[in-house]
Amino acid sequence: MNPVKNNPLKKALYYLSFLSVYLPVYLLGLLPLSVSKGTLGKMLYFLSYRIFRYRYNVVLQNLSRALPTKSYAEIQQISKDFYRHLSLMILETTRLFSISSSSLLKKVTLSNVEMVMDYYEQKRNIIAVLGHYGNWEYLNILPAYLPFNVNAIYKPLSNPVMGKLIHHIRGRFGMRLIPANQALRYLLKQKDQPQMSLFIADQFPGINEDTKFDFLHQSTNMFNGAEKLSIATDAVVVYIDIKRKPDNCWEVGFSLITDAAKQTEEQQITRCFADKLQETIKAHPAYWLWSHKRWKVAV
C-alpha cells in the first residue's frame, strides 16, 4: 500500500514538494541555452568546482586511477572540463521539462540507425546498453525517431519527488519506464511486439555482484542484468555511444554487441559492453560521470 496515495495530508505535501521543484526548473528551462550557459552555467561551474568542491576528491581519485598514463596537469584539466560539462548538462536537462519534440529533434541526431531498423524489420527485440556518459537524458527523444516502442529500464529512486521529475522528463515523448525488477516479466509478455529497451549499466551494482572485470585499470564489479535479460528474451544487444557535437548538440550512435545472445559465453555480453564504454570514455574522458562513487569497495 502506498502511504502517500492513501494519506490526504501526505499526498498534498508530496504535490507541493513536487511543484516547488518543478515550477522553478521549468521556468529556468525556458531561457535560451546560450543565455543560461553564459550566466548560470558559469555560476554552477564556479560553485561546484571552486567553492563547494562537489565530490572533488572522488573525481580526482577516479580520474587518477582510471587514467594512470595522464600527468597531474592533464588530470587537473580533465577534472575542470568534467565540472564544465556537468554544469552544462544540468542546464540542458532543465530544458527537457519544456522543450518541444521538434526542437529536441534538432539537437539529437542518430548514426547507424539502419542497423536497428533492420533488426526491427526482422521482428527482433533490442536491448540497448549505455553508460552515464554525455547527456543520456536526451535519449528521451528516441520514441519520436523510431517506429517502435522504446523503454527505459530503471531502478526506482528513494526520493518520490525526484522520481516523479525523472519520470516526467523521460516519458514526455512516449518512452515507457519499467522498474528493473519488472523488466523480465514485461519483456516476455511483449516478446511478439519488437521494441527497444534502454539499460544504463555502469553504476555500482553492490558488493554481492560477482561479475567482475578490469575496467579503466581497476577491478570493477559490473551489472549483468542486461546480459540476463537479453539471453532470457533472445534479444539483440546494441551499445549506445553519445558524442557531443557543436552548438550543444548530441550524436547517438548504435553498434552491435550480439544478435545471438543465447549462444554467447557467460559474461561475454557484459565484457563487450565494458570494453566499448571504456573506449568511449578514453576518447573524451570529461563526459563520463566521474563524481559517481563507482569503486566503493577495495578489491
ZIZIJO-V64202 format. One record per residue. SS is DSSP state (H for helix, E for strand, L for the rest). OMEGA is omega as a letter, one per 30 degrees, with the letter a starting at -180 (999 if undefined). NEAR is the number of other ideal C-beta (glycine too) atoms within 8 Angstrom. Layout:
SS_OMEGA_NEAR ; SS_OMEGA_NEAR
This chain:
L_a_4 ; L_a_5 ; L_l_7 ; L_a_9 ; L_a_7 ; L_l_6 ; L_a_8 ; H_a_5 ; H_l_6 ; H_l_9 ; H_l_10 ; H_l_8 ; H_l_8 ; H_a_11 ; H_l_8 ; H_l_8 ; H_l_9 ; H_a_11 ; H_a_8 ; H_l_8 ; H_a_10 ; H_a_11 ; H_l_8 ; H_a_8 ; H_l_11 ; H_a_11 ; H_l_7 ; H_a_11 ; H_l_12 ; L_l_6 ; L_l_8 ; L_a_5 ; H_l_10 ; H_l_6 ; H_a_8 ; H_l_13 ; H_a_12 ; H_a_7 ; H_a_8 ; H_l_10 ; H_l_13 ; H_l_10 ; H_l_8 ; H_l_12 ; H_a_12 ; H_a_9 ; H_a_9 ; H_a_13 ; H_a_12 ; H_a_7 ; H_a_7 ; L_l_5 ; L_a_9 ; L_l_8 ; L_a_8 ; H_a_9 ; H_l_7 ; H_a_11 ; H_a_13 ; H_l_10 ; H_l_8 ; H_a_12 ; H_a_15 ; H_a_10 ; H_a_11 ; H_a_11 ; L_a_14 ; L_a_7 ; L_a_3 ; L_l_9 ; L_l_5 ; H_l_5 ; H_l_6 ; H_l_9 ; H_l_13 ; H_a_8 ; H_l_8 ; H_l_13 ; H_l_14 ; H_l_9 ; H_l_9 ; H_a_16 ; H_l_13 ; H_l_11 ; H_a_10 ; H_l_11 ; H_l_13 ; H_a_11 ; H_l_9 ; H_l_9 ; H_l_15 ; H_a_13 ; H_l_10 ; H_a_12 ; H_a_10 ; L_l_14 ; L_a_11 ; L_a_7 ; L_l_8 ; L_l_5 ; H_a_8 ; H_l_6 ; H_a_8 ; H_l_14 ; H_l_10 ; H_a_7 ; H_a_9 ; E_l_14 ; E_a_8 ; E_l_10 ; E_a_8 ; L_l_9 ; H_l_10 ; H_l_6 ; H_l_11 ; H_a_13 ; H_l_9 ; H_a_8 ; H_l_12 ; H_l_13 ; H_l_6 ; L_a_6 ; L_l_6 ; L_l_10 ; L_a_14 ; E_l_15 ; E_a_15 ; E_a_13 ; E_a_13 ; E_l_15 ; L_l_12 ; L_a_9 ; E_a_14 ; L_l_9 ; L_a_9 ; H_l_11 ; H_l_10 ; H_l_15 ; H_l_14 ; H_l_13 ; H_a_12 ; H_l_13 ; H_l_11 ; H_l_10 ; H_a_9 ; L_a_12 ; L_l_3 ; L_a_9 ; L_l_10 ; E_a_14 ; E_l_13 ; E_l_12 ; E_a_12 ; E_l_10 ; L_a_5 ; L_l_6 ; L_l_8 ; L_l_3 ; L_a_6 ; H_l_8 ; H_l_10 ; H_l_8 ; H_l_10 ; H_l_9 ; H_l_12 ; H_l_10 ; H_a_9 ; H_a_10 ; H_a_12 ; H_a_11 ; H_a_11 ; L_a_9 ; L_l_11 ; L_l_9 ; L_l_14 ; E_l_9 ; E_a_10 ; E_l_12 ; E_a_10 ; H_a_9 ; H_l_4 ; H_a_8 ; H_a_13 ; H_a_10 ; H_a_7 ; H_a_10 ; H_l_14 ; H_l_9 ; H_a_6 ; L_a_10 ; L_l_8 ; L_l_4 ; L_a_7 ; L_a_9 ; L_l_11 ; E_l_14 ; E_a_17 ; E_a_13 ; E_l_12 ; E_a_11 ; L_a_13 ; L_l_10 ; L_a_9 ; L_a_9 ; L_a_8 ; L_a_6 ; L_a_6 ; L_l_4 ; L_a_11 ; L_l_5 ; L_a_11 ; E_l_9 ; E_l_11 ; E_a_6 ; E_a_8 ; L_l_9 ; L_l_7 ; E_l_9 ; E_a_6 ; E_l_12 ; E_a_12 ; L_l_15 ; L_l_11 ; L_a_11 ; H_l_11 ; H_l_15 ; H_l_14 ; H_l_9 ; H_a_16 ; H_l_15 ; H_a_11 ; H_a_9 ; H_a_12 ; L_a_8 ; L_l_13 ; E_l_13 ; E_l_18 ; E_l_14 ; E_l_15 ; E_l_12 ; E_a_12 ; E_a_16 ; E_l_9 ; E_l_9 ; E_l_8 ; L_l_4 ; L_l_4 ; L_l_9 ; E_a_11 ; E_l_13 ; E_a_11 ; E_a_14 ; E_l_11 ; E_l_15 ; E_a_10 ; E_l_10 ; E_l_11 ; E_l_13 ; L_l_8 ; L_a_6 ; H_a_14 ; H_a_6 ; H_a_5 ; L_l_11 ; L_a_4 ; L_l_4 ; L_a_10 ; H_a_10 ; H_l_16 ; H_l_15 ; H_a_9 ; H_l_11 ; H_a_15 ; H_l_12 ; H_a_8 ; H_l_12 ; H_l_13 ; H_l_10 ; H_l_8 ; H_a_11 ; H_a_14 ; H_a_7 ; H_l_6 ; L_a_8 ; H_a_13 ; H_a_9 ; H_l_11 ; E_a_10 ; L_a_7 ; L_a_11 ; L_l_9 ; L_l_10 ; L_a_7 ; L_a_9 ; L_a_9 ; L_a_6 ; L_l_6 ; L_a_2 ; L_999_5
